[in-house]
Amino acid sequence: MTSVNIATFDLDAVEPEEGAPAPDRLIAGDPRFTTWNVEEAEGGIYAGVWQATPGKWRIEYDEWEYFHILSGYSIVTEEGGEPVHLRAGDRLVLRPGFKGSWEVIETTRKDYVIRL
């Protein structure tokens, strides 16, 4: 029996989306993204799993995002701030207005919840 009020993170049931940073945001490397969106709800709520290969790019957030690092190693740095080193088990919230960079040192996978 399947519930209509439960969204599982069954990645085999989701068609992944492939992507990369916009060329004007790229700082170093050739990072590639794979995203499995498991939930897109009214009100601008998204949840899923995202993975990126090594590289560095500029990021800007208009949305609120909570994420949990599942594997890999990345560094997120806010403009004018100290680097935040992220490894498996780490959790972070990025708030609207965040500007900085994301650097993937080792292919990184995270699960996320985004609210626009």
C-alpha positions as CSV (number, residue, x, y, z in Angstrom):
1,M,0.0,0.0,0.0
2,T,1.4,3.4,-1.0
3,S,0.6,6.6,1.0
4,V,-0.2,9.8,-0.9
5,N,1.2,11.8,2.0
6,I,4.7,10.3,2.1
7,A,7.5,11.0,-0.3
8,T,10.4,8.5,-0.1
9,F,13.9,9.2,-1.4
10,D,13.8,6.3,-3.8
11,L,16.3,7.6,-6.4
12,D,15.6,4.7,-8.8
13,A,12.0,6.0,-9.1
14,V,13.2,9.5,-10.2
15,E,14.6,10.6,-13.5
16,P,17.8,12.5,-12.7
17,E,18.5,16.0,-14.1
18,E,22.0,16.8,-15.3
19,G,23.5,20.2,-15.1
20,A,26.5,22.5,-14.5
21,P,27.2,26.0,-13.2
22,A,26.4,28.8,-15.6
23,P,29.6,29.7,-17.4
24,D,29.7,33.2,-15.9
25,R,29.7,31.6,-12.4
26,L,32.4,29.1,-13.0
27,I,35.7,29.8,-11.0
28,A,37.6,26.5,-11.5
29,G,37.3,23.0,-12.9
30,D,34.5,21.4,-14.8
31,P,31.9,20.5,-12.2
32,R,28.8,18.5,-13.2
33,F,25.6,18.2,-11.2
34,T,23.1,15.4,-11.0
35,T,19.8,16.2,-9.2
36,W,17.0,13.8,-8.2
37,N,14.0,16.0,-7.3
38,V,11.7,13.7,-5.2
39,E,9.3,16.5,-4.1
40,E,7.9,19.6,-5.7
41,A,5.1,21.0,-3.6
42,E,2.8,24.1,-3.8
43,G,4.3,27.1,-2.2
44,G,7.8,26.6,-3.7
45,I,9.0,23.6,-1.6
46,Y,11.5,21.2,-3.1
47,A,13.3,18.2,-1.7
48,G,15.7,15.7,-3.2
49,V,19.3,14.6,-3.6
50,W,22.0,16.6,-5.4
51,Q,25.5,15.5,-6.4
52,A,28.4,17.5,-7.8
53,T,31.8,16.6,-9.2
54,P,35.0,18.6,-8.3
55,G,35.2,22.3,-9.3
56,K,34.4,25.7,-7.9
57,W,31.6,28.3,-8.7
58,R,29.9,31.4,-7.4
59,I,26.5,30.9,-5.7
60,E,23.7,33.3,-4.7
61,Y,20.6,32.3,-2.8
62,D,17.2,33.9,-3.1
63,E,15.7,30.8,-1.4
64,W,16.2,29.1,1.9
65,E,17.9,25.7,1.8
66,Y,18.6,23.1,4.5
67,F,20.9,20.3,3.5
68,H,22.7,17.3,4.9
69,I,26.0,16.1,3.3
70,L,25.8,12.3,2.6
71,S,29.2,11.9,1.1
72,G,32.2,13.7,-0.2
73,Y,34.0,16.9,0.8
74,S,33.1,20.5,-0.2
75,I,33.9,24.0,1.0
76,V,31.2,26.7,1.1
77,T,32.5,30.3,1.7
78,E,30.4,33.4,2.1
79,E,31.7,36.6,0.6
80,G,33.9,38.2,3.4
81,G,33.4,35.1,5.6
82,E,35.4,32.1,6.7
83,P,35.2,28.8,4.7
84,V,32.9,26.1,6.0
85,H,34.3,22.6,5.4
86,L,31.5,20.1,4.7
87,R,31.9,16.3,5.0
88,A,29.5,13.4,5.4
89,G,27.1,14.0,8.4
90,D,27.4,17.8,8.3
91,R,24.2,19.9,8.0
92,L,23.8,23.5,7.0
93,V,21.1,26.2,6.3
94,L,21.8,28.8,3.6
95,R,19.5,31.7,3.9
96,P,18.2,34.1,1.2
97,G,20.8,36.7,0.5
98,F,23.7,34.3,0.8
99,K,26.5,35.1,-1.7
100,G,29.7,33.2,-2.0
101,S,31.3,30.1,-3.5
102,W,30.9,26.4,-3.5
103,E,34.0,24.3,-4.0
104,V,33.7,20.5,-4.4
105,I,37.0,18.9,-3.4
106,E,35.7,15.3,-3.6
107,T,32.4,14.4,-5.4
108,T,29.8,15.5,-3.0
109,R,26.2,14.2,-2.5
110,K,23.6,15.9,-0.3
111,D,19.9,15.7,0.4
112,Y,18.1,19.0,0.6
113,V,14.9,20.9,1.3
114,I,14.4,24.2,-0.4
115,R,11.8,26.8,0.2
116,L,11.4,29.7,-2.2
